[in-house]
């Protein structure tokens, strides 16, 4: 004799399946974050997992720019793979920009393009999607990005789905913070190594021209600078001339001397302070 399953039992089993799926998703993302130092690879894996578990038609992940005035598309699943790194959205611009500015999520089950916050972007045909969830990515209580999930057909998102996306966004925030700390450690290690090389170079018996050239090369590398130059003052003429530079441009190397007080370099010499 079989016992008919009661609705409450079915509900509990469904809840258990959803919780098991949630744990599995978070475990997979945690593994990706732990095993990958490359942030781009982590973000790519995250949007793939989100699309898989939410059955979404698209998932887009934006991160705040270094200037913190716009969002940059850094990972995408399904649409726009060639536009990663090239799409930018200002804070407060469209739904995505609004979410970043207000630090709160937006859930739209249908007719997303009718929302007053919606803005059409030529390269992002988001108006083709009916349902839309946008969640802020936080790190140390600061917004660092936004993750969007989109469906072409209307969809009433369940509370557990929204909660899962929020948890994933928190994990992304943690991954970004870890990546930043890793980059800081690399920069500090490079600074220590560079300073050590500078000390050895200055103490060596090399020609002054070789020493200066090595200094600009190492300084440019340490600061990720496109151009680094050392200019020396000719006291007889009161002019600054380029003595060493890592620029390969002959036009730059042949730049005319600068008068003290002329341009930023000349002002720094005249005022005897950094600018």
C-alpha positions, 0 to 999 in steps of 0.5 A, a space after each residue: 500500500 502506497 502513501 500519498 505524498 502530502 503537499 507539505 512533504 512535497 514542499 519540504 522536498 522542493 525546499 531541500 532540493 533548492 537548498 542543495 542546489 544553492 550550496 552546490 552553486 556557492 561551493 563551485 564559485 568558492 572553489 573558482 575563487 580559491 583556485 584562480 588568482 586571475 580575476 577575469 577567469 573568476 568572473 567568466 566562470 561566475 557568469 557561466 554558473 549563474 546562467 546555468 542555475 537560473 536558466 537565464 538568457 543572459 548574465 552581465 557583470 560590471 565592475 566600477 572603474 578605477 576613477 569610480 565614475 562608471 561601470 565597465 562590462 567585465 564578464 558576460 554569458 551569451 550576448 556581447 562577448 566581444 564587447 567586454 571591457 568596451 561597454 561603460 555605463 555611468 553611475 545613475 545611468 539606466 537600471 544598472 547605473 541606478 543600482 550601483 548608485 543607490 546600492 540596492 537591487 532591482 527585480 522586474 518580472 516583466 516589461 523591463 523596458 517600461 521601467 522609468 529607470 530603463 535606458 536603451 544602450 545601442 550596444 546592449 539590446 536589453 529591451 529584448 529581455 522581459 525579466 530583469 534582476 540587477 544586484 549590487 556587488 559590495 566589498 567592505 560596504 562599498 559598491 564595486 560593481 553590478 551583476 545582471 540576470 535577464 530573461 527574454 520571457 516574463 519570469 516571477 523570480 522566487 525569493 530564494 533565487 534573488 537571495 542566491 544572486 545576492 550571495 553570489 554578488 557578495 562572493 564576487 565582492 570578496 573575490 575582487 577584494 582578494 584580487 586587489 590585495 594580491 595586486 597590492 602585494 605584487 606592486 609592493 614586491 616590485 617596489 622593494 625589488 626596484 629600490 634594491 636595484 636602484 641602490 645597487 646601480 647608484 653604488 656601482 661604477 657605471 657611467 652616469 648615463 647608464 645609471 639614469 637610463 636604468 632608473 627611468 626604465 625601472 621607475 616606469 615599470 614600477 609605476 606602469 607609466 607610458 613615459 618616464 624621463 629624467 631632466 637635468 638643469 643646465 645652470 648656464 642657460 637655465 634650461 631643462 634637457 632630457 637626459 634619460 627616457 624610456 620612451 622609444 619616440 624619437 620625436 619625444 627624445 628630440 623635444 626642445 629644452 624647457 625654460 625653468 617655470 615652463 610647463 609642469 616640469 619647469 614649474 616643479 624646478 622653479 617652485 622646488 616642490 613636486 607637482 
